[in-house]
Amino acid sequence: MKALIILNDPPYGTERSYNGLRLAMSLAKTKDTALRLFLMADAVVCAKVGQKTPEGYYNLERMLRGLTAREVPVGACGTCMGARGLTDQELVDGAHRSSMTELAEWTLWADKVVSF
């Protein structure tokens, strides 16, 4: 199966992006599943390096690093990054500046699309 997960919410303040990443991590461990993750709107901040969260609190940067270590492609909407002043150098390793064109391609590639 080929799955695309799209995150829209900020990394903290709601748990939608956290839950989307939890699903992504579970899918990434599933045999015969190809996964791609797209961050847009406030979710692009999920990929910002240097997140410092209290001990025992979830950390979305760390969760994203777990996905990129499994070679899950992570795209961050370039327009959304620009609107938030986020540069390419501030993205976690393995995440890249992306576009609506790539999101469209990924959507057509996927058997399942889940949006948070």
Number of C-alpha atoms within 10 A of each C-alpha: 12 16 21 23 22 25 26 19 22 19 23 17 8 10 13 18 24 21 13 20 23 15 13 24 18 11 18 21 12 12 8 10 11 18 24 23 26 26 29 24 18 19 24 28 26 28 27 21 16 11 13 11 12 7 7 6 8 14 17 23 20 16 18 25 18 15 24 18 12 14 14 20 17 23 23 28 22 21 17 20 22 13 10 13 10 18 12 15 11 14 21 19 16 17 24 18 20 19 17 14 10 13 21 10 11 21 19 12 14 16 12 13 16 13 13 16
